Amino acid sequence: MDDFHDLVSRGKFDYDGETEETTAAESLYGYEGFDARECVKTFNTMVNKGERATLCMYDVAVIAVVYLTRGTNLRSMRGTVSRADRFMLFKLITTYGLRSGKQPVDVLSLARVSLTFATVTVTVAMYFKDHLPVPNSEMSRVVRDYPAAMMTTAFAGLIPQGMAYTEIIRDAHYLYLGELFNRIDARLRLAPNWYVFESFAAHASALQESYPLDQTQRVALMEEWGILVGGVCSEAVIKAAMLFREDYVRPVHV
């Protein structure tokens, strides 16, 4: 992972807006029509076609690094990376047919690969937690010991469903998303928090409900990452959820 120091340190985070009206949330959630199962099929086809089976999960990790620290705009980042990183990006783009902007369901993008392989993306986010657009050090000033695992859009797909703590984990994650989209989408910076929330809520909810992962595996991941401790949410998660509900829920009179 240390090989990516230059990549994560150079240039700014940018998302691939199809039009001026495109939101950061649309881009980071792979646009309408994203389907993890379809992405797995396409990804496997590309792996077999390119004969990179032994490198495919390494490639996923690299794609996640780029997605998390540089965004989704392939065009803008090409001019702000080193020669070696530019070659690496070119290899990934050509091998997997990566594209920016809104694409058919069978076309891959940085966002779609990263969301599909959510556990890899979360692991990468934890490693590069202080190189994210909103670093973990900053989130931990908002809520002490805020879990780095929650600091990626991909996390929503791993939240256990139908449990007493489901909404607590979800809302704790949403606190980070609120900070993230307020930071990267210039049009949201002066907007009220409830408006920021509504910009990403439908995308995050759709991913949470549709991601194809067994419930037992979801719970095990929450325990591994310290989000669940002894079957209940950690203190940091509970505090984060409470803060989100205080700051981001639309007022009744609005």
VOLUM-430704 format. One line per 8 residues: their letters; for each residue x, y, z of N, C-alpha, C. Coordinates in Angstrom, 1 decimal. Each point is the difference from the previous one (the first is absolute). Example, Ala and Ser with C-alpha at 12.3 -4.5 7.8 and 13.67 -1.06 7.14 Angstrom:
as) 13.2/-5.7/7.8/-0.9/1.2/0.0/0.9/1.2/0.0  -0.4/1.1/-0.7/0.9/1.1/0.0/-0.8/1.1/0.8
***
This chain:
mddfhdlv) 0.8/-1.2/0.0/-0.8/1.2/0.0/0.9/1.3/0.0  1.2/-0.1/0.5/0.8/1.1/0.0/0.4/0.5/-1.4  -0.1/-0.9/-0.9/0.3/0.4/-1.4/-0.9/1.1/-0.6  -1.1/0.2/0.7/-1.0/1.0/-0.5/0.1/1.4/0.6  1.1/0.2/0.7/0.2/1.3/0.7/-0.2/1.2/-0.9  0.7/-0.1/-1.2/-0.1/1.2/-0.9/-1.4/0.1/-0.6  -0.7/-1.1/-0.3/-1.3/0.0/-0.5/-1.0/0.7/0.9  0.1/-0.3/1.3/-1.0/0.5/1.0/0.4/1.4/0.4
srgkfdyd) 1.2/0.4/-0.2/0.5/1.3/0.5/-0.1/1.1/-1.0  -0.1/-0.3/-1.3/0.1/1.0/-1.1/-1.4/0.2/-0.5  -0.3/1.3/-0.3/-1.3/0.3/-0.7/-1.2/0.0/0.9  -1.1/0.4/-0.5/-1.2/0.2/0.9/-1.0/-1.1/-0.3  -1.0/-0.2/0.9/-1.1/-0.9/-0.2/-1.0/0.6/-1.0  -0.4/-0.7/-1.0/-0.9/0.5/-1.0/-1.0/-1.1/-0.4  -1.2/0.4/-0.3/-1.0/-1.0/-0.5/-0.4/0.3/-1.4  -0.5/-1.0/-0.7/-0.2/0.1/-1.4/-1.4/0.5/-0.3
geteetta) -0.3/1.3/0.0/-1.3/0.5/-0.3/-0.4/-0.2/-1.5  -1.1/-0.7/-0.2/-0.5/-0.1/-1.4/-0.4/1.3/-0.6  -0.7/0.8/0.9/-0.4/1.3/-0.4/0.2/0.9/1.2  -0.3/1.3/-0.1/0.2/0.9/1.1/-1.0/-0.3/1.2  -1.0/-0.8/-0.4/-1.0/-0.3/1.0/0.3/-1.3/0.8  1.0/-0.8/-0.5/0.3/-1.2/0.6/0.6/0.2/1.4  -0.6/-0.8/0.9/0.5/0.1/1.4/1.2/-0.9/0.3  0.7/0.3/1.0/1.1/-0.8/0.4/-0.5/-1.4/0.4
aeslygye) -1.2/-0.1/0.6/-0.5/-1.2/0.5/-0.3/-0.9/-1.2  -0.6/0.5/-1.1/-0.3/-0.8/-1.2/1.3/-0.6/-0.5  1.1/0.7/0.0/1.3/-0.5/-0.6/0.6/-1.0/0.9  0.0/0.3/1.3/0.7/-0.9/1.0/-0.8/-1.3/0.2  -1.3/0.0/-0.3/-0.8/-1.3/0.1/-0.2/-0.7/-1.3  0.8/0.4/-1.0/0.0/-0.7/-1.3/-1.2/0.3/-0.9  -0.8/1.1/0.3/-1.1/0.4/-0.8/-1.2/-1.0/0.1  -1.1/0.5/-0.4/-1.2/-0.9/0.0/0.2/-1.2/-0.8
gfdarecv) -0.4/-1.2/0.5/0.2/-1.2/-0.8/1.1/-0.8/0.4  0.8/0.5/1.0/1.1/-0.8/0.5/-0.5/-1.4/0.6  0.6/-1.1/-0.3/-0.4/-1.3/0.5/1.3/-0.8/0.2  0.2/-0.3/1.3/1.3/-0.7/0.4/0.1/-1.3/-0.7  -1.1/-0.7/-0.2/0.1/-1.4/-0.6/0.4/0.2/-1.5  -0.5/1.0/-0.7/0.4/0.2/-1.4/1.5/0.4/0.0  0.4/0.8/0.9/1.4/0.4/0.0/1.0/-1.1/0.2  -0.4/-1.0/0.9/0.8/-1.2/0.2/0.2/-0.7/-1.3
ktfntmvn) -1.2/-0.2/-0.7/0.1/-0.7/-1.3/0.9/0.7/-1.0  -0.1/1.3/-0.1/0.8/0.8/-0.9/1.5/-0.1/0.4  0.2/0.2/1.3/1.4/0.0/0.5/0.6/-1.4/-0.3  -0.7/-1.1/0.2/0.6/-1.3/-0.2/0.3/-0.2/-1.5  -0.9/0.5/-0.8/0.2/-0.1/-1.5/1.3/0.7/-0.4  0.2/1.2/0.6/1.2/0.8/-0.3/1.3/-0.7/0.5  -0.1/-0.5/1.2/1.1/-0.7/0.6/0.4/-1.2/-0.9  -0.9/-0.8/-0.5/0.3/-1.2/-0.8/0.5/0.5/-1.4
kgeratlc) -0.6/1.0/-0.5/0.4/0.5/-1.3/1.4/0.5/0.0  0.4/0.7/1.1/1.3/0.6/0.2/1.0/-0.9/0.6  -0.4/-1.2/0.4/0.9/-0.9/0.6/0.7/0.5/1.3  -0.8/0.7/0.8/0.6/0.6/1.2/-0.6/-0.6/1.3  -0.4/-1.3/-0.1/-0.6/-0.6/1.2/0.8/0.0/1.2  1.3/-0.1/-0.1/0.9/0.0/1.2/0.1/1.4/0.6  -0.3/1.0/-0.8/0.1/1.4/0.5/-1.3/0.7/0.2  -1.1/-0.6/-0.2/-1.3/0.7/0.0/-0.3/0.6/1.3
mydvavia) 0.2/-0.6/1.1/-0.3/0.6/1.3/1.0/1.1/0.4  1.2/-0.1/-0.5/0.9/1.1/0.2/-0.5/1.2/-0.8  -0.5/-0.3/-1.3/-0.5/1.1/-0.8/-1.2/0.7/0.7  -0.9/-0.8/0.6/-1.1/0.5/0.8/0.4/0.9/1.1  1.1/-0.3/0.7/0.5/0.8/1.1/0.5/1.3/-0.6  0.7/0.0/-1.1/0.5/1.2/-0.7/-1.1/0.9/-0.4  -1.0/-0.6/-0.6/-1.2/0.8/-0.4/-0.7/0.6/1.2  -0.1/-0.7/1.1/-0.5/0.5/1.2/0.8/1.2/0.6
vvyltrgt) 1.3/-0.1/-0.1/0.9/1.1/0.4/-0.3/1.2/-0.8  -0.1/-0.1/-1.3/-0.3/1.1/-0.9/-1.3/0.6/0.3  -1.0/-0.8/0.1/-1.4/0.4/0.3/-0.1/0.8/1.3  0.6/-0.5/1.0/-0.1/0.5/1.4/0.7/1.4/0.1  1.2/0.0/-0.6/0.9/1.2/0.2/0.0/1.0/-1.1  -0.4/-0.4/-1.2/0.0/0.9/-1.2/-1.3/0.2/-0.6  -1.0/-0.8/0.3/-1.3/0.2/-0.6/-0.3/-0.9/-1.2  -0.9/0.5/-0.9/-0.4/-0.9/-1.1/0.2/0.6/-1.4
nlrsmrgt) 0.6/1.2/0.0/0.3/0.7/-1.3/1.3/-0.4/-0.6  0.0/-1.0/-0.8/1.2/-0.5/-0.6/0.7/1.0/-0.8  -0.8/0.9/-0.7/0.7/1.0/-0.9/0.8/1.0/0.8  -0.6/0.5/1.1/0.7/1.0/0.7/1.3/-0.5/0.8  -0.1/-1.3/0.4/1.2/-0.5/0.8/1.2/-0.4/-0.8  -0.2/-0.2/-1.3/1.1/-0.4/-0.9/1.1/1.1/0.0  -0.4/1.2/0.1/1.0/1.1/0.0/0.7/0.3/1.3  -0.4/-0.7/1.1/0.5/0.4/1.3/0.6/-1.2/0.7
vsradrfm) 0.4/-1.0/-0.8/0.7/-1.2/0.6/1.4/-0.1/-0.6  0.8/-0.8/0.7/1.4/-0.2/-0.5/-0.1/-0.9/-1.3  1.2/0.0/-0.7/0.0/-0.9/-1.2/-0.3/-1.4/0.3  0.5/-0.5/1.1/-0.2/-1.4/0.4/-1.5/-0.3/0.3  -0.6/1.0/0.8/-1.4/-0.2/0.3/-0.9/0.2/-1.2  0.4/0.8/-1.0/-0.7/0.2/-1.2/0.0/-1.3/-0.8  1.1/-0.7/0.0/0.1/-1.3/-0.7/-0.9/-1.0/0.7  0.0/0.0/1.3/-0.8/-0.9/0.8/-1.5/0.2/-0.3
lfklitty) -0.4/1.3/0.0/-1.4/0.3/-0.4/-0.4/-0.4/-1.4  0.9/0.2/-0.9/-0.2/-0.4/-1.4/-0.2/-1.5/-0.1  0.8/-0.7/0.8/-0.1/-1.5/0.0/-1.4/-0.4/0.5  -0.4/0.6/1.1/-1.3/-0.3/0.6/-1.2/0.3/-1.0  0.1/1.2/-0.5/-1.0/0.5/-0.9/-0.2/-0.9/-1.2  1.1/-0.4/-0.6/0.0/-0.9/-1.2/-0.4/-1.4/0.3  0.5/-0.5/1.2/-0.3/-1.4/0.4/-1.5/-0.2/0.3  -0.6/0.9/0.7/-1.3/-0.1/0.5/-1.1/0.8/-0.7
glrsgkqp) 0.5/0.8/-1.0/-0.9/0.8/-0.7/-0.6/1.1/0.8  0.7/0.5/1.0/-0.5/1.0/0.9/-0.4/1.3/-0.7  -1.2/0.6/0.4/-0.5/1.2/-0.6/-0.4/1.0/1.0  -0.1/1.2/-0.3/-0.5/1.0/0.9/-1.5/0.4/-0.5  -0.7/0.6/0.9/-1.4/0.4/-0.4/-1.0/-1.1/0.0  -1.2/0.3/-0.3/-1.1/-0.9/0.0/0.2/-1.0/-1.1  -0.1/-1.3/0.3/0.3/-1.1/-1.0/-1.0/-1.1/0.1  -0.2/-0.8/-1.0/-0.9/-1.2/0.0/0.5/-0.9/1.2
vdvlslar) -0.9/-0.9/0.4/0.2/-0.8/1.2/1.2/-0.9/-0.2  0.3/-0.4/-1.2/1.1/-0.9/-0.3/1.4/0.7/-0.2  0.1/1.2/0.3/1.2/0.8/-0.1/0.5/0.3/1.4  1.3/-0.2/0.2/0.6/0.2/1.4/0.5/1.4/0.1  0.0/0.5/1.2/0.6/1.3/0.4/0.8/-0.2/1.3  0.7/1.0/0.4/0.7/-0.1/1.3/-1.0/-0.2/1.1  -1.2/0.8/0.0/-1.0/-0.2/1.0/-0.6/-1.3/0.0  -0.4/-0.6/-1.1/-0.7/-1.2/-0.1/0.9/-1.2/0.5
vsltfatv) 1.3/0.0/-0.4/0.9/-1.1/0.5/0.1/0.2/1.5  0.2/1.2/0.5/0.3/0.2/1.5/-1.3/-0.4/0.8  -1.1/0.3/-0.5/-1.3/-0.3/0.7/-0.2/-1.5/0.0  0.3/-0.6/-1.2/-0.2/-1.5/-0.1/0.8/-0.8/0.9  1.3/0.4/0.2/0.9/-0.7/0.9/0.2/0.8/1.2  -1.2/0.1/0.7/-0.1/1.0/1.2/1.0/-0.4/1.1  0.2/-1.2/0.3/0.9/-0.4/1.1/1.4/0.5/-0.3  0.4/-0.2/-1.2/1.4/0.5/-0.4/0.0/1.5/0.1
tvtvamyf) -1.0/0.7/-0.4/0.0/1.5/0.0/0.0/0.5/1.5  -0.7/-0.7/0.8/0.0/0.4/1.5/1.3/-0.2/0.6  0.7/-1.1/-0.4/1.3/-0.3/0.6/1.0/1.1/-0.5  -0.1/0.4/-1.3/0.9/1.0/-0.5/-0.3/1.3/0.7  -1.3/0.3/0.2/-0.3/1.3/0.7/0.5/0.0/1.4  0.1/-1.1/0.7/0.5/-0.1/1.4/1.5/0.3/-0.1  0.7/-0.5/-1.0/1.5/0.2/-0.1/0.3/1.4/-0.4  -0.8/0.6/-0.9/0.3/1.4/-0.4/-0.9/1.0/0.6
kdhlpvpn) -0.4/-0.3/1.3/-1.1/0.8/0.6/0.3/1.5/0.1  1.3/0.3/0.1/0.3/1.5/0.1/0.4/0.6/-1.3  -0.2/-0.8/-1.1/0.2/0.6/-1.4/-1.4/0.1/-0.7  -1.1/-0.2/0.7/-1.3/0.1/-0.6/-0.4/1.5/-0.1  -1.0/0.4/-0.8/-0.4/1.4/-0.1/-0.3/0.6/1.3  -0.7/-0.8/0.9/-0.2/0.4/1.4/0.8/-1.0/0.8  1.1/0.3/0.5/0.9/-1.0/0.7/-0.6/-0.4/1.3  0.5/-1.2/0.4/-0.5/-0.6/1.3/0.4/0.9/1.2
semsrvvr) 1.1/0.7/-0.1/0.4/0.9/1.1/-1.0/1.1/0.2  -0.6/0.4/-1.1/-1.1/1.1/0.1/-1.3/-0.6/0.5  -0.4/-1.2/-0.5/-1.2/-0.6/0.5/0.1/-0.3/1.5  1.2/-0.4/0.5/0.2/-0.3/1.4/0.0/1.2/0.9  0.1/1.2/-0.6/-0.3/1.2/0.7/-1.5/0.3/0.2  -0.7/-0.5/-1.0/-1.5/0.1/0.1/-0.5/-1.1/1.0  0.4/-1.2/-0.2/-0.4/-1.1/0.9/1.3/-0.8/0.3  0.4/0.0/1.2/1.2/-0.7/0.4/0.0/-1.5/-0.4
dypaammt) 1.1/-0.4/-0.6/0.1/-1.4/-0.5/-1.0/-0.4/-1.1  -0.3/1.0/-0.8/-1.0/-0.3/-1.1/0.6/-1.1/-0.8  -0.7/-1.1/-0.3/0.5/-1.2/-0.7/0.4/0.3/-1.5  1.3/-0.2/-0.3/0.4/0.3/-1.4/-0.7/-0.9/-1.0  -0.4/-1.2/0.5/-0.7/-0.9/-1.0/-1.3/0.6/-0.6  -0.6/1.0/0.7/-1.2/0.6/-0.5/0.3/1.1/-1.0  1.3/0.3/-0.2/0.3/1.2/-0.8/0.2/-0.3/-1.5  -1.0/-0.6/-0.6/-0.1/-0.2/-1.4/-1.5/-0.3/-0.3
tafaglip) -0.4/0.4/-1.2/-1.3/-0.3/-0.5/-0.3/-1.5/0.0  1.1/-0.8/-0.2/-0.2/-1.4/-0.2/-0.5/-0.7/1.3  0.2/0.7/1.2/-0.4/-0.6/1.2/-1.5/-0.3/0.1  -0.8/0.8/-0.6/-1.4/-0.2/0.1/-0.5/-1.4/-0.4  0.7/-0.5/-1.0/-0.4/-1.4/-0.5/0.3/-1.1/1.0  0.7/0.3/1.0/0.4/-1.0/1.0/-0.7/0.0/1.3  -0.9/1.0/0.2/-0.7/0.2/1.2/-1.0/-1.2/0.2  0.0/-0.7/1.1/-1.0/-1.1/0.3/-1.4/0.6/-0.1
qgmaytei) -0.9/-0.8/-0.6/-1.4/0.5/-0.1/-0.9/-0.6/1.0  -1.1/0.7/0.3/-1.0/-0.5/0.9/0.3/-0.3/1.4  1.1/0.7/0.5/0.5/-0.2/1.4/-0.4/1.2/0.8  0.0/-0.1/1.3/-0.3/1.1/0.9/0.9/1.1/-0.2  1.2/-0.3/-0.4/1.1/1.0/-0.1/0.2/0.5/-1.5  -0.8/-0.5/-0.9/0.2/0.4/-1.4/0.0/1.5/-0.2  -1.1/0.7/0.5/-0.1/1.4/-0.2/1.1/0.8/0.7  0.5/-0.5/1.1/1.0/0.7/0.7/1.3/0.0/-0.8
irdahyly) 0.4/-1.2/-0.6/1.2/-0.1/-0.8/-0.2/0.9/-1.3  -1.2/-0.1/-0.6/-0.3/0.8/-1.2/0.2/1.5/0.3  -0.6/0.4/1.1/0.1/1.5/0.2/1.4/0.4/0.4  0.7/-0.8/0.7/1.4/0.3/0.3/0.9/0.1/-1.3  -0.3/-0.9/-0.9/0.6/0.1/-1.4/-0.4/1.3/-0.7  -1.3/0.3/0.1/-0.5/1.2/-0.7/0.7/1.3/0.5  0.4/0.0/1.2/0.7/1.2/0.6/1.2/0.3/-0.9  0.8/-1.1/-0.3/1.2/0.2/-0.9/-0.4/0.4/-1.4
lgelfnri) -1.1/-0.6/-0.5/-0.4/0.3/-1.4/-0.4/1.5/0.0  -0.7/0.5/1.0/-0.3/1.4/0.0/1.2/0.9/0.0  1.0/-0.3/0.7/1.2/0.7/0.0/0.7/-0.1/-1.4  0.0/-1.2/-0.5/0.7/-0.2/-1.3/-0.7/0.8/-1.1  -1.3/-0.2/-0.2/-0.6/0.7/-1.1/0.0/1.5/0.1  -0.1/0.5/1.2/0.1/1.4/0.3/1.4/0.5/-0.4  1.0/-0.8/0.1/1.4/0.4/-0.3/0.3/-0.1/-1.5  -0.5/-1.0/-0.7/0.4/-0.2/-1.4/-1.0/0.6/-1.0
darlrlap) -1.2/0.3/0.4/-1.0/0.5/-1.0/-0.2/1.5/0.4  0.6/0.9/-0.8/0.0/1.4/0.3/-1.4/0.6/0.1  -0.9/-0.6/-0.7/-1.4/0.5/0.1/-0.7/-0.2/1.3  0.6/-0.9/0.8/-0.6/-0.4/1.3/0.6/0.8/1.2  1.1/0.7/-0.2/0.7/0.5/1.1/-0.8/1.1/0.8  -0.9/0.7/-0.7/-0.8/1.0/0.7/-1.4/-0.5/0.3  -0.3/-1.3/-0.4/-1.3/-0.5/0.2/-0.2/-0.5/1.4  -1.2/0.0/0.5/-0.3/-0.6/1.3/0.3/-1.5/0.0
nwyvfesf) 0.3/-0.5/1.2/0.4/-1.4/0.1/-1.0/-0.9/-0.5  -1.3/0.2/0.3/-1.0/-0.9/-0.5/0.0/-0.1/-1.5  0.3/1.1/-0.7/0.1/-0.1/-1.5/1.2/-0.8/-0.4  1.1/0.1/0.7/1.2/-0.8/-0.3/-0.4/-1.5/0.2  -0.7/-0.3/1.0/-0.4/-1.4/0.3/-0.9/-0.5/-1.1  -0.9/0.8/-0.5/-0.9/-0.5/-1.0/0.6/-0.2/-1.4  1.2/0.6/-0.1/0.8/-0.1/-1.3/0.5/-1.4/-0.1  0.3/-0.7/1.1/0.6/-1.4/-0.1/-0.9/-1.1/0.6
aahasalq) -1.0/0.4/0.7/-0.8/-1.0/0.8/-0.5/-1.2/-0.9  -0.6/0.4/-1.1/-0.6/-1.1/-0.9/1.1/-0.9/-0.5  1.1/0.5/-0.4/1.1/-0.8/-0.5/0.5/-1.0/1.0  0.3/0.6/1.2/0.5/-0.8/1.1/-1.0/-1.1/0.5  -1.3/0.4/0.0/-1.0/-1.0/0.4/-0.1/-1.1/-1.0  0.1/0.3/-1.3/-0.1/-1.0/-1.0/1.1/-1.0/0.1  1.2/0.5/0.2/1.2/-0.9/0.1/-0.2/-0.9/1.3  -0.4/0.6/1.1/-0.2/-0.7/1.2/-0.9/-1.2/-0.1
esypldqt) -1.1/0.2/-0.8/-1.0/-1.0/0.0/0.2/-1.0/-1.1  0.9/0.3/-1.0/0.1/-0.9/-1.1/1.3/-0.8/-0.1  1.0/0.4/0.8/1.3/-0.6/-0.1/0.0/-1.5/0.4  0.5/-0.9/-0.9/-0.1/-1.4/0.2/1.0/-0.6/0.9  -0.2/0.2/1.3/0.9/-0.6/1.0/-0.9/-0.6/1.1  0.4/-1.2/0.5/-0.7/-0.8/1.0/0.0/0.8/1.3  -1.1/-0.1/0.7/-0.2/0.7/1.3/1.1/-0.3/1.0  0.3/-1.3/0.1/1.0/-0.5/0.9/1.4/0.7/-0.2
qrvalmee) 0.3/0.1/-1.3/1.3/0.6/-0.4/0.0/1.5/0.3  -1.2/0.7/-0.1/-0.1/1.4/0.3/0.3/0.2/1.5  -0.7/-0.8/0.8/0.2/0.1/1.5/1.5/-0.2/0.4  0.6/-1.0/-0.6/1.4/-0.4/0.3/0.9/1.2/-0.4  -0.3/0.7/-1.1/0.8/1.2/-0.4/-0.2/1.1/1.0  -1.2/0.2/0.5/-0.2/1.1/1.0/0.8/-0.3/1.2  0.0/-1.2/0.4/0.8/-0.4/1.2/1.5/0.1/-0.2  0.4/-0.4/-1.1/1.4/0.1/-0.4/0.5/1.4/0.0
wgilvggv) -0.8/0.9/-0.4/0.4/1.4/-0.1/-0.3/0.9/1.2  -0.5/-0.7/1.1/-0.3/0.7/1.2/-1.2/0.8/0.0  -0.9/-0.1/-1.0/-1.2/0.7/0.0/-1.1/-0.6/0.9  0.0/-1.3/0.1/-0.7/-0.8/1.0/0.9/-0.6/1.0  -0.3/0.2/1.3/0.8/-0.5/1.1/-1.0/-0.7/0.9  0.2/-1.3/0.1/-0.9/-0.8/0.8/-1.4/0.0/-0.5  -0.2/0.1/-1.3/-1.3/0.0/-0.5/-0.8/1.3/-0.1  0.7/1.1/0.5/-0.6/1.3/0.0/0.9/1.0/-0.6
cseavika) -0.5/1.1/-0.4/0.8/1.0/-0.6/1.0/0.6/0.9  1.2/0.4/-0.5/1.0/0.6/0.9/-0.4/1.4/0.4  0.6/0.5/1.0/-0.4/1.4/0.5/0.2/1.0/-1.1  1.0/-0.1/-0.8/0.3/1.0/-1.0/-1.1/-0.1/-1.1  -0.5/-1.2/-0.3/-1.0/-0.1/-1.0/-1.3/0.6/0.5  -0.3/-0.3/1.2/-1.3/0.6/0.6/0.1/1.5/0.0  1.1/0.6/0.4/0.1/1.4/0.0/-0.1/0.6/-1.4  0.6/-0.7/-0.9/0.0/0.5/-1.4/-1.4/0.0/-0.6
amlfredy) -0.8/-1.0/0.3/-1.4/-0.1/-0.4/-0.8/1.1/0.6  0.2/0.2/1.3/-0.8/1.1/0.7/0.4/1.4/-0.6  1.2/0.2/-0.3/0.4/1.3/-0.6/-0.6/0.2/-1.4  0.0/-1.1/-0.8/-0.6/0.1/-1.3/-1.5/0.4/0.1  -0.7/-0.7/0.9/-1.4/0.3/0.2/-0.3/1.4/0.5  0.9/0.5/0.8/-0.1/1.4/0.4/0.2/1.0/-1.1  1.0/-0.3/-0.8/0.5/1.0/-1.0/-0.6/-0.1/-1.4  -0.4/-1.2/-0.4/-0.3/-0.2/-1.4/-1.5/-0.3/-0.4
vrpvhv) -0.8/-0.2/1.0/-1.4/-0.3/-0.3/-0.7/1.3/-0.3  -0.9/-0.1/-1.1/-0.7/1.2/-0.4/-1.0/0.5/1.1  0.1/1.3/0.3/-1.0/0.5/1.0/-1.4/-0.2/-0.5  -0.9/-0.1/0.9/-1.4/-0.3/-0.3/-0.6/1.1/-0.8  0.4/1.3/0.3/-0.7/1.1/-0.6/0.6/0.3/-1.4  1.0/-0.7/-0.5/0.6/0.3/-1.3/-0.7/-0.8/-1.1
***
